[in-house]
């Protein structure tokens, strides 16, 4: 059972129009917003060993801000079109761990979960380590 994906605008109260993808299936349409993908990514990342938290994409004076669970999608950028699905993650890693191993684990978990939930191949995952932090600070 294949899905045909196309980009659409979703009308929200207040006039905001987040980007979304719609899957045309035999029984109708499934609309997935970029925020929904970002939520899947954020929850996946927080379950990964070695990740202390998500960070805001912009750093103020070289200091990464940790984001709370309700603002996880702010540490994630999702860009997709008919041809690609690109994800940028901004994370803070626990001190003393191998950053490359943590980032590799995050990448593989995000690829697996996003592809499983959206049935769409992720073409790019960019992991930006915004800082290193001692676990219980």
C-alpha positions as CSV (number, residue, x, y, z in Angstrom):
1,X,0.0,0.0,0.0
2,X,1.9,3.1,-1.2
3,X,1.4,6.7,-0.2
4,X,1.6,9.6,-2.5
5,X,3.1,12.6,-0.6
6,X,2.5,16.2,-1.5
7,X,3.2,19.5,0.3
8,X,0.2,21.5,1.5
9,X,-0.6,24.4,3.7
10,X,-2.7,23.7,6.8
11,X,-5.0,26.5,8.0
12,X,-4.8,27.2,11.7
13,X,-6.8,29.7,13.8
14,X,-4.8,32.9,14.0
15,X,-3.7,32.7,10.4
16,X,-0.5,30.7,10.8
17,X,0.1,28.1,8.1
18,X,2.7,25.5,9.1
19,X,4.1,23.3,6.4
20,X,2.7,19.9,6.1
21,X,2.7,16.8,4.0
22,X,-0.4,14.9,3.0
23,X,-0.5,11.2,2.2
24,X,-3.3,10.2,-0.2
25,X,-4.5,6.7,0.7
26,X,-7.3,4.6,-0.5
27,X,-9.6,5.8,2.3
28,X,-8.7,9.5,2.3
29,X,-5.8,11.7,3.3
30,X,-3.3,11.8,6.2
31,X,-1.8,15.2,6.9
32,X,1.4,15.4,8.8
33,X,2.9,18.8,9.9
34,X,6.5,19.6,10.3
35,X,5.8,20.2,14.0
36,X,4.5,16.7,14.3
37,X,7.8,15.3,12.8
38,X,9.7,17.6,15.2
39,X,7.8,16.2,18.2
40,X,8.7,12.6,17.1
41,X,12.3,13.7,16.7
42,X,12.4,15.5,20.1
43,X,11.0,12.6,22.0
44,X,13.4,10.2,20.3
45,X,16.4,12.3,21.0
46,X,15.6,12.6,24.7
47,X,15.5,8.8,25.0
48,X,19.1,8.5,23.5
49,X,21.9,7.7,25.9
50,X,24.3,10.7,26.4
51,X,21.9,13.5,25.4
52,X,21.3,15.8,28.3
53,X,18.8,18.0,26.4
54,X,17.9,19.9,23.4
55,X,19.3,23.4,22.8
56,X,18.0,26.4,21.0
57,X,19.5,26.7,17.5
58,X,20.8,30.2,18.2
59,X,23.4,30.5,20.9
60,X,23.8,33.7,22.9
61,X,27.4,34.6,23.5
62,X,28.4,31.0,22.9
63,X,26.1,29.6,25.6
64,X,23.6,27.0,24.7
65,X,20.2,27.2,26.4
66,X,18.6,23.9,27.4
67,X,14.9,23.7,26.4
68,X,12.2,22.2,28.5
69,X,10.1,19.3,27.3
70,X,7.2,21.6,26.1
71,X,9.6,23.5,23.8
72,X,11.5,20.5,22.3
73,X,10.5,21.4,18.7
74,X,12.4,24.6,19.0
75,X,15.7,22.6,19.1
76,X,14.7,20.9,15.8
77,X,14.4,22.2,12.3
78,X,12.5,20.1,9.8
79,X,12.5,20.9,6.1
80,X,10.7,18.7,3.6
81,X,9.5,18.8,0.1
82,X,8.4,16.2,-2.4
83,X,12.1,15.1,-2.9
84,X,13.6,15.3,0.5
85,X,13.2,15.3,4.3
86,X,16.0,17.2,6.1
87,X,16.3,17.4,9.9
88,X,18.6,19.6,11.9
89,X,19.0,18.8,15.6
90,X,20.6,21.0,18.3
91,X,21.6,18.9,21.3
92,X,23.6,19.1,24.5
93,X,25.7,16.0,25.3
94,X,26.7,14.7,28.7
95,X,30.3,15.4,29.7
96,X,32.8,12.5,29.5
97,X,31.1,10.6,26.6
98,X,32.3,10.2,23.1
99,X,30.5,12.9,21.2
100,X,30.7,11.1,17.9
101,X,29.2,7.9,19.3
102,X,26.3,9.8,21.0
103,X,25.7,11.7,17.7
104,X,25.8,8.5,15.7
105,X,23.3,6.9,18.0
106,X,21.0,9.9,17.9
107,X,21.2,9.9,14.1
108,X,20.3,6.2,13.7
109,X,17.4,6.4,16.2
110,X,16.0,9.5,14.6
111,X,16.2,7.9,11.1
112,X,14.5,4.8,12.3
113,X,11.6,6.4,14.2
114,X,10.9,9.1,11.7
115,X,10.9,6.7,8.8
116,X,8.8,4.2,10.7
117,X,6.2,6.8,11.7
118,X,6.0,8.8,8.4
119,X,6.8,6.0,5.9
120,X,9.1,8.6,4.3
121,X,12.8,8.3,3.8
122,X,14.9,10.9,5.6
123,X,17.5,12.3,3.2
124,X,19.6,14.3,5.7
125,X,20.1,14.5,9.4
126,X,22.5,17.2,10.7
127,X,23.4,17.0,14.4
128,X,24.7,20.2,16.0
129,X,26.2,19.7,19.4
130,X,25.6,23.0,21.1
131,X,27.3,22.1,24.3
132,X,28.6,19.6,26.8
133,X,27.2,19.5,30.3
134,X,27.8,17.5,33.5
135,X,24.7,15.3,34.0
136,X,23.1,16.8,37.2
137,X,23.9,20.5,36.9
